[in-house]
Amino acid sequence: MFALRYAGFLAGCAVLALGLPATAATGAAQERALTQASPVITAELNIPAYRLDVWRDSLLIRSYAVAVGLPDFPTPIGDLTITSVTWNPSWRPPASEWAKDEAFTPPGPTNPMGKVKLLIGNAYYLHGTPASSSIGRAASHGCVRMHNEDAVDLASVLQKETGAALDSITLDSLLSSWR
């Protein structure tokens, strides 16, 4: 499980702070040493700029162009947690009026979720998209869309930084197939 705090601040900006997994450290000194040695991963979602920046401590390690929610379907701002990373996801239309005529989409190149989705709370995701032209504008129903290769990179970075990295064989297998 990934812990990601999503805290909104200032007109349209949000900060995502990735927490590292809990450890088995028992003493206060061990816990302090581990905390000091562990990098702090944060991501800043700048909604007006359509950009997601990822930081390790105070060093910018990634910056991605994104699409955010339309005015009638804003991207949520608040405390959220990444509870799962799903590779080659299917898409089930939500029980919303806008999706009433949409159909289930299995994993594949036309899937609206792309190659990977990261659940950030209550059916909102950071996810890839086959609709590359939507990046850089308000285009979603609240999710944060990314180019597929950027979503894959973000998921890989988060998994590596939290100690849940996929080995190269598994990652290659996930990327070479839609299953």
C-alpha positions in Angstrom: 0.0 0.0 0.0 1.2 3.5 -0.8 0.3 6.4 1.5 -0.1 9.6 -0.4 -1.4 12.7 1.3 -3.2 15.1 -1.1 -3.6 18.4 0.6 -5.0 21.4 -1.3 -3.7 24.9 -0.9 -3.7 28.2 -2.8 -5.9 28.6 -5.8 -5.8 25.4 -7.8 -2.6 23.9 -6.4 -2.4 20.7 -4.4 0.4 18.9 -2.7 0.8 15.1 -2.6 3.2 13.8 0.0 4.2 10.1 -0.4 4.8 8.3 2.9 7.1 5.4 3.0 5.8 2.1 4.4 5.7 1.5 8.1 8.8 -0.2 9.4 9.6 -2.7 12.1 11.9 -0.3 14.0 11.3 -0.7 17.7 13.3 1.9 19.5 12.8 5.7 19.3 16.5 6.1 18.2 16.1 3.5 15.4 12.9 5.2 14.3 14.5 8.7 14.2 17.5 7.3 12.3 15.3 5.6 9.8 13.1 8.7 9.4 16.1 10.9 8.8 17.6 8.4 6.3 14.4 7.9 4.3 13.8 10.4 1.6 10.5 12.3 1.6 8.7 12.0 -1.7 6.2 14.7 -2.5 4.2 15.6 -5.6 2.8 19.0 -6.3 -0.2 19.1 -8.6 -0.5 22.6 -10.2 -4.0 22.5 -11.6 -3.9 25.8 -13.5 -0.6 24.9 -15.0 -1.7 21.3 -15.8 1.5 20.0 -14.3 2.5 17.3 -11.7 6.0 17.8 -10.1 7.6 15.0 -8.1 10.2 15.8 -5.5 12.6 13.7 -3.4 13.3 15.9 -0.3 14.0 19.3 -2.0 15.2 17.9 -5.4 12.8 17.9 -8.3 13.0 14.4 -9.8 10.1 14.4 -12.3 7.7 16.8 -14.0 4.7 15.7 -16.0 2.1 17.5 -18.1 -1.4 16.4 -17.1 -5.0 16.9 -17.8 -7.3 17.7 -14.9 -11.0 17.8 -14.2 -13.4 19.9 -16.3 -15.1 22.8 -14.4 -18.2 20.7 -13.8 -16.1 17.8 -12.7 -13.2 19.3 -10.8 -10.2 17.3 -9.7 -10.6 16.8 -5.9 -8.4 18.7 -3.5 -8.1 17.3 0.0 -6.3 14.6 1.9 -6.2 11.5 -0.2 -4.2 8.3 -0.1 -2.9 6.1 -2.9 -4.3 2.7 -2.0 -3.4 0.7 -5.1 -1.5 0.7 -8.3 -3.2 -1.3 -11.1 -1.2 -2.3 -14.2 -3.2 -2.9 -17.4 -6.5 -1.9 -15.8 -10.0 -2.4 -17.1 -12.4 0.5 -16.9 -15.9 0.2 -15.5 -18.1 3.3 -16.1 -19.0 5.0 -12.8 -22.6 5.3 -11.7 -22.8 8.9 -13.0 -25.1 10.6 -15.4 -22.2 11.4 -17.8 -21.2 7.7 -18.1 -24.7 6.3 -18.5 -24.1 5.3 -22.2 -20.5 4.1 -21.6 -19.5 0.4 -21.7 -17.0 -1.7 -19.7 -13.6 -1.6 -21.4 -11.1 -4.4 -20.9 -7.3 -3.7 -20.8 -6.1 -2.6 -24.2 -4.9 0.4 -26.2 -8.4 2.0 -26.2 -8.9 1.7 -22.4 -9.5 5.2 -20.9 -7.2 4.3 -18.0 -4.1 3.5 -20.2 -1.4 1.2 -18.9 -1.6 2.0 -15.2 -3.9 3.6 -12.7 -3.1 4.8 -9.2 -6.2 5.1 -7.0 -6.1 8.4 -5.1 -9.4 8.2 -3.3 -13.1 7.5 -3.9 -12.9 6.5 -7.6 -10.4 9.2 -8.6 -7.2 8.2 -10.2 -3.9 9.4 -11.5 -3.8 7.3 -14.8 -2.5 7.0 -18.3 -4.7 7.8 -21.3 -4.9 7.0 -25.0 -6.3 10.5 -25.5 -2.9 12.3 -25.6 -4.5 15.4 -27.0 -6.3 15.9 -23.7 -3.1 16.5 -21.8 -2.5 20.1 -21.0 -6.1 21.1 -20.4 -9.2 20.5 -18.3 -10.6 17.4 -19.9 -11.4 14.7 -17.4 -14.3 13.9 -15.0 -12.1 14.6 -12.0 -9.1 12.3 -12.5 -5.6 13.4 -13.3 -4.7 12.1 -16.8 -1.1 11.5 -17.9 0.6 10.3 -21.1 0.8 6.6 -20.8 4.6 6.6 -20.6 4.5 9.3 -17.9 1.9 7.3 -15.8 4.2 4.2 -16.1 7.2 6.3 -15.1 5.3 7.8 -12.1 4.1 4.3 -10.9 7.6 2.9 -11.3 9.1 5.8 -9.3 6.6 5.5 -6.5 7.1 1.8 -6.3 10.9 2.1 -6.2 10.9 4.9 -3.7 8.6 3.1 -1.3 10.4 -0.2 -1.5 7.8 -1.9 -3.6 9.7 -1.8 -6.9 8.9 -4.3 -9.6 11.8 -6.3 -11.0 12.7 -5.5 -14.6 11.3 -8.9 -15.9 7.9 -8.3 -14.3 7.8 -4.6 -15.4 8.8 -5.6 -19.0 6.0 -8.3 -19.0 3.4 -5.8 -17.8 4.5 -3.2 -20.4 4.7 -5.7 -23.4 1.2 -7.1 -22.9 -2.3 -5.7 -22.1 -3.1 -8.6 -19.8 
